[in-house]
């Protein structure tokens, strides 16, 4: 049967695109459909395949301002002719599952997260628009939530990237799902003997990642902290004490070395899954993480890290001190062993079993 991979937008390389690569390995002949595609990113398993873009890509500045066209994306998918596809795999973080399939086709939806813009983080995104427009935004958000729920009826099988996301699928769509964690290239990371005396925070420096919490905790405890990632605001940099170092976005080798030499990874945000904690464990390093979200699937409390409940600076500080009191008991080999539960080959094996026939 002819197959299609439907991805929300292909304009950068993040966790969702790593999943898309793996899906491309599983279905090397599938067409790739997306609202906007940057052709330079069609590499590896995505190279050379037939692509289709929705009408969104023809709109002004679509490659940079794609999020502004979110209200139009459901209809952009619904008008696509999908009658030639017997198998559809949608990759949803932005709108992807709205495609209308042939009655005999099989649709599997891999959910990185239900649409944050209209569900659990809608108030966060509302703050980014003028207050006078909030009533209009809430009205449209309500409409889009109903449309999102309706689109879920066209999905034959939901796949969640974590138990955290599976619970939201059940809550929002009243549908069961199977959990298949995203693929992590754990073989690219290794244990190093020369661990240094610093903690590390890694990731794009957005508010929900809680880099400010990690900085304040290390300021108060007088601990060294290296921050890897782009997007540091002026206020964030000003809040850093003399022991906090902003490294920006590092080349792959430098990133892996910095991660592997840290005492532990600080992960105070709540992620749908969170690839970085798995990469830290693949490097033999424990993870100090909020006990919520994807970290609950990946970090084993007391064995490969510390999970803490209180979402505050004080909560993280207490977790760091707990870790330091038990630091000698954490074994790098056990961390690495845990990480391999989420490797690339495991994803390929589990997802392949879902395909019909």
C-alpha positions in Angstrom: 0.0 0.0 0.0 1.1 3.6 -0.6 2.0 5.3 2.7 2.4 8.9 3.9 4.2 10.6 6.8 2.4 13.7 7.9 4.6 16.0 10.0 3.5 19.4 11.4 6.3 21.5 10.0 9.9 20.7 9.0 11.8 24.0 9.7 14.4 22.9 12.3 16.0 19.8 13.8 14.6 19.0 17.3 13.2 15.9 19.1 10.2 15.6 16.8 12.4 15.5 13.7 14.5 12.7 15.2 11.3 10.7 15.5 10.4 11.6 11.9 13.8 10.3 10.8 13.1 7.0 12.5 9.7 6.8 10.9 11.4 7.5 7.6 13.7 4.5 8.2 10.7 2.3 8.8 8.8 3.5 5.7 11.5 4.5 3.2 9.0 4.9 0.3 6.5 7.0 2.2 5.6 10.5 0.9 6.3 13.3 3.3 3.6 15.8 3.9 3.9 19.0 6.0 2.6 22.5 6.2 6.1 24.0 5.6 9.3 22.1 4.5 12.8 23.5 4.5 14.4 21.4 1.7 17.8 21.7 3.4 16.5 19.5 6.2 15.6 16.6 3.8 18.7 14.6 4.7 19.4 11.1 5.9 16.2 8.9 5.9 14.2 11.9 4.6 16.4 12.5 1.5 15.1 11.8 -2.0 11.5 11.1 -1.1 8.3 12.6 -2.6 7.1 15.7 -0.6 3.9 17.7 -0.5 3.2 20.9 1.4 -0.1 22.4 2.4 -1.2 25.8 1.1 0.4 27.2 4.3 3.8 27.3 2.6 2.5 29.8 0.0 1.6 32.3 2.7 3.9 35.3 3.4 7.0 34.4 5.6 5.6 31.0 6.2 9.0 29.4 6.9 9.7 31.8 9.8 6.2 32.8 10.9 4.5 29.4 10.5 3.0 29.5 14.1 1.0 32.6 13.1 -1.0 30.5 10.6 -2.0 27.9 13.2 -5.7 28.7 12.8 -5.5 27.8 9.1 -3.6 24.6 9.5 -6.6 22.2 10.2 -8.4 23.3 7.0 -5.1 23.1 5.1 -4.9 19.4 6.1 -8.5 18.6 5.6 -8.5 19.8 1.9 -5.6 17.5 1.0 -6.6 14.5 -1.2 -5.4 11.5 0.8 -7.3 8.9 -1.2 -4.2 7.2 -2.6 -2.7 6.4 0.8 -3.5 3.1 2.5 -1.3 3.9 5.5 -0.9 7.3 7.2 1.4 8.0 10.1 1.0 11.5 11.5 3.5 13.1 13.8 1.7 15.6 16.0 2.9 18.5 18.0 1.5 21.1 15.8 -1.5 20.1 13.6 -0.9 16.9 11.7 -3.7 14.4 12.3 -6.5 16.5 10.7 -6.0 14.7 7.3 -9.1 12.9 6.1 -8.3 9.3 5.1 -9.9 6.9 2.8 -12.3 4.6 4.8 -10.1 1.6 4.2 -6.9 3.3 5.1 -5.1 2.9 8.5 -4.1 6.1 10.4 -1.5 5.9 13.2 -0.9 9.1 15.1 2.4 9.6 17.1 1.7 12.3 19.6 4.7 14.3 20.9 2.1 16.4 22.7 -1.5 17.4 22.2 -1.5 20.9 20.9 -0.1 23.0 23.7 -1.5 26.2 22.2 -5.1 25.2 23.0 -4.8 22.7 25.9 -2.6 22.8 28.9 -0.4 25.8 28.0 -3.0 28.0 26.3 -2.8 30.6 29.1 1.0 30.7 28.7 0.7 31.4 24.9 -2.1 34.0 25.5 0.4 36.1 27.4 2.3 36.6 24.2 -0.5 38.5 22.6 -2.1 41.9 23.5 -4.6 41.6 26.4 -7.3 43.2 24.3 -7.2 40.2 22.0 -7.5 37.6 24.8 -11.3 37.1 24.5 -10.9 36.5 20.7 -8.0 34.1 21.4 -10.0 32.2 24.0 -13.0 32.0 21.6 -10.9 30.5 18.8 -9.1 28.2 21.2 -12.4 26.8 22.3 -13.4 26.2 18.7 -10.0 24.6 17.9 -10.3 22.3 20.9 -13.6 20.9 19.6 -12.1 20.5 16.1 -9.0 18.8 17.6 -11.3 16.3 19.5 -13.2 15.7 16.3 -10.1 15.0 14.3 -9.1 12.3 16.8 -12.0 10.2 15.5 -10.1 9.7 12.3 -7.2 8.1 14.1 -7.1 4.3 14.3 -4.2 4.0 16.7 -2.7 6.6 19.0 0.9 6.3 20.1 2.2 8.5 23.0 5.8 9.5 23.5 5.5 9.1 27.3 3.1 8.0 30.0 2.6 11.7 30.7 1.3 12.3 27.1 -0.8 9.1 27.2 -2.7 10.5 30.2 -3.4 13.7 28.3 -4.6 11.8 25.2 -7.0 9.9 27.4 -8.1 13.2 29.1 -8.6 15.3 26.0 -9.7 12.7 23.4 -11.0 9.8 25.6 -8.8 7.4 23.7 -6.3 4.8 24.7 -2.8 4.9 23.4 0.4 2.8 23.4 3.5 4.4 24.8 6.6 4.2 22.5 9.4 6.5 23.7 11.3 8.6 21.2 14.5 7.2 19.8 17.7 8.4 21.4 21.1 7.7 19.8 22.7 6.5 23.0 25.6 5.0 21.1 26.9 8.5 20.4 27.5 9.1 24.2 30.0 7.4 26.5 31.2 7.4 30.1 34.2 9.5 30.9 36.5 9.0 34.0 37.4 12.7 34.4 34.2 14.0 36.0 34.5 17.7 37.0 33.0 19.7 39.8 30.1 21.4 38.1 26.4 20.8 37.3 25.0 21.2 33.8 21.7 22.5 32.5 21.0 21.9 28.8 18.2 22.8 26.4 16.7 25.7 24.5 16.3 28.5 27.1 12.5 28.9 27.1 10.6 29.8 30.2 9.0 26.4 30.8 12.5 24.8 30.9 13.1 26.6 34.2 16.7 27.6 33.7 16.1 30.4 36.1 15.4 27.9 38.8 18.6 26.0 38.2 20.6 29.3 38.2 19.1 30.5 41.5 19.6 27.1 43.2 23.3 27.1 42.2 23.7 30.7 43.2 22.4 30.0 46.7 24.3 26.8 47.1 27.5 28.3 45.6 27.8 25.4 43.0 29.3 25.7 39.6 26.8 25.5 36.7 27.3 25.3 33.0 24.4 26.2 30.8 24.2 24.7 27.3 21.6 26.2 24.9 20.6 29.3 23.0 18.0 31.9 23.8 19.3 33.3 27.1 17.5 36.5 27.9 19.2 39.6 29.4 17.4 39.0 32.7 18.5 35.4 32.8 22.2 36.4 32.2 21.9 39.1 34.9 20.6 36.7 37.4 23.6 34.4 37.1 26.2 34.5 39.8 30.0 34.2 39.3 29.9 30.4 39.2 27.4 30.2 36.4 28.7 30.0 32.8 26.6 30.3 29.6 28.1 28.2 26.9 25.5 28.8 24.2 24.8 26.1 21.7 27.8 23.8 21.5 29.1 21.6 18.6 28.1 17.9 19.1 31.5 16.7 20.4 31.8 19.6 22.9 28.2 19.0 24.1 28.8 15.3 24.7 32.0 16.1 26.6 30.5 18.8 28.8 27.6 16.5 29.6 29.8 13.5 30.4 32.1 15.5 32.8 29.3 17.0 34.9 28.4 15.9 38.4 24.8 15.6 37.3 22.2 17.1 34.9 19.8 19.6 36.5 16.3 19.2 34.9 13.8 21.4 36.7 11.3 21.8 33.9 8.4 19.5 32.9 8.8 17.9 29.5 6.5 15.7 27.5 9.4 13.2 27.3 12.9 14.9 27.5 15.7 13.5 25.4 18.5 15.3 27.3 18.1 13.3 30.6 18.5 10.1 28.5 21.6 11.5 26.9 23.0 12.4 30.3 22.4 8.9 31.6 24.0 7.5 28.4 27.0 9.5 29.4 26.9 7.8 32.8 25.7 10.9 34.6 22.7 11.0 37.0 19.8 13.4 36.6 18.2 15.6 39.2 14.7 16.2 37.8 11.2 17.3 38.7 9.1 14.3 39.5 6.6 15.1 36.8 6.3 14.6 33.0 8.6 12.4 30.9 11.3 12.2 33.6 9.0 9.8 35.4 9.5 7.3 32.6 13.2 7.8 32.2 14.9 8.5 35.6 14.9 5.8 38.3 14.9 7.6 41.7 17.8 6.7 43.8 19.5 4.7 41.1 20.0 6.9 38.0 19.0 10.2 39.6 16.9 12.1 42.1 13.2 13.0 41.4 11.8 15.8 43.5 8.2 17.2 43.9 8.3 20.8 45.0 8.5 23.0 41.8 10.6 25.7 43.4 14.2 26.8 43.9 14.1 25.4 47.4 12.8 22.1 46.0 15.8 21.8 43.6 18.2 22.9 46.3 17.0 20.1 48.6 17.3 17.6 45.7 20.9 18.7 45.0 21.9 18.3 48.6 20.2 14.9 48.7 22.1 13.8 45.6 25.4 15.1 47.1 24.9 13.1 50.3 24.4 9.9 48.2 26.6 10.8 45.2 29.0 7.9 45.7 26.2 5.4 45.4 25.3 6.3 41.9 27.0 4.1 39.3 27.7 5.4 35.8 27.2 1.9 34.3 23.7 1.7 35.8 22.8 5.1 34.3 24.0 4.0 30.9 22.1 0.7 31.2 18.9 2.6 31.9 19.4 4.9 28.9 19.6 2.0 26.5 15.9 1.3 27.1 15.3 4.3 24.9 17.7 3.7 22.1 17.0 4.0 18.4 16.8 0.3 17.7 14.2 -0.2 20.4 12.0 2.5 18.8 12.3 0.9 15.4 11.4 -2.5 16.7 8.4 -1.4 18.8 6.9 0.9 16.2 7.3 -1.6 13.3 5.1 -4.0 15.2 2.2 -1.5 15.0 2.1 -1.5 11.2 -0.7 -3.4 9.5 0.0 -6.5 7.5 
